[in-house]
């Protein structure tokens, strides 16, 4: 299974790291945003993981054309999105298994 990782540093780490370590799938791209002071994991942690698996790494604050282009280019089966404030419906159809987005806190308005 080809996995696209999308989300904020701290809340996404407990999901992305085990997938990476156990071979629960192939991480094909990692998109995060700049970490805040409350995060114990930073974008550097995600960049190191992306580098280790040879996946593209992007820091963006929102879903822009460059992220959409990346989604289209990596042919991921599923997107795991945690703590992402952008609209996900516009990209959900680009993944054969859709978007898994556990609800931590209030969901963003879609």
C-alpha positions in Angstrom: 0.0 0.0 0.0 1.4 3.4 -1.0 0.8 6.0 1.7 0.7 9.8 1.5 1.3 11.4 4.9 -0.4 14.8 5.4 -0.6 16.9 8.5 0.8 18.7 11.5 4.0 17.5 13.1 3.0 16.5 16.7 -0.3 14.7 16.1 0.7 12.9 12.9 4.0 11.5 14.3 2.4 8.6 16.3 0.7 7.4 13.0 3.5 8.0 10.5 6.4 6.7 12.5 5.0 3.1 13.1 4.1 2.8 9.5 7.6 3.7 8.5 9.2 1.4 11.1 7.1 -1.7 10.6 6.7 -1.7 6.9 2.9 -1.2 7.2 3.1 0.4 3.8 5.4 2.4 1.6 5.4 6.1 2.5 5.5 7.9 -0.9 5.3 11.5 0.2 5.3 13.5 3.4 3.6 16.9 3.7 3.6 18.8 6.9 3.5 22.4 8.1 5.9 24.4 10.4 5.7 23.1 13.9 4.6 25.3 16.7 6.1 25.7 20.2 3.7 23.1 21.5 5.0 20.4 19.2 7.7 18.0 20.4 8.2 16.8 16.9 9.2 19.2 14.2 9.2 19.3 10.5 12.9 18.2 10.7 11.7 14.8 12.2 9.4 14.3 9.2 12.1 15.3 6.7 14.5 12.8 8.2 11.8 10.0 7.8 11.1 11.1 4.2 14.8 11.1 3.4 15.2 7.7 4.9 12.5 6.2 2.7 13.3 8.3 -0.3 10.0 10.1 -0.3 9.4 13.7 -1.4 9.0 16.1 1.6 7.1 19.4 1.5 6.3 22.0 4.1 3.1 23.9 3.3 0.5 25.7 5.4 -2.3 24.8 3.1 -3.4 22.7 0.2 -1.9 24.5 -2.8 -1.2 23.5 -6.4 2.2 22.1 -5.6 0.7 19.7 -3.0 -2.0 18.7 -5.5 0.6 18.1 -8.2 2.6 16.0 -5.7 -0.6 13.9 -4.8 -1.1 13.2 -8.5 2.5 12.3 -9.2 3.1 9.7 -6.5 0.1 7.5 -7.1 -0.6 6.8 -3.5 -3.4 4.4 -2.5 -4.4 6.2 0.7 -3.8 9.5 2.4 -3.4 9.6 6.2 -4.2 13.1 7.2 -4.0 14.2 10.9 -4.5 17.8 12.0 -4.6 19.3 8.6 -6.7 22.5 8.3 -7.3 22.5 4.6 -10.2 21.0 2.6 -9.6 17.3 2.0 -12.6 16.5 -0.2 -10.8 18.0 -3.2 -8.1 15.4 -3.0 -10.0 12.4 -1.6 -10.9 11.1 -5.0 -7.2 11.0 -6.0 -6.5 8.1 -3.6 -8.0 4.7 -4.5 -8.6 4.0 -0.8 -9.5 7.6 0.1 -8.4 9.7 3.1 -8.1 8.4 6.6 -8.4 11.3 8.9 -9.0 10.5 12.6 -10.9 13.2 14.4 -8.5 14.7 17.0 -10.3 17.8 18.2 -12.7 19.9 16.1 -12.7 19.1 12.4 -11.9 21.9 10.0 -14.9 23.2 8.0 -15.2 21.4 4.7 
